[in-house]
Amino acid sequence: MNSEFVYAIGAFLEATFQILPILGNLPNILFTLTIGGGFVYWMMELKKYKEEARHSGGIE
C-alpha cells in the first residue's frame, strides 16, 4: 500500500473525530438506545422461540 494513501486515511479519520466534542453525549445515548433496543427485541424473539419449542417438543 502506498504510504500517502495511509496518511490520507489517517487525516480523514482525525478530521471526523473533531466533530465528536460538538456532538457531546449524543453518540453515547444513541449507541445505548440502539444496543438496548436490540437486546429487548432479541429477548422477546428468544421467548417466542422457546415457547414454540416447548409446544412442538423441540429442543429448548
Secondary structure, DSSP 8 states (H G I E B T S, - for coil): --HHHHHHHHHHHHHHHTTHHHHTTHHHHHHHHHHHHHHHHHHHHHHHHHHHHHHHT---
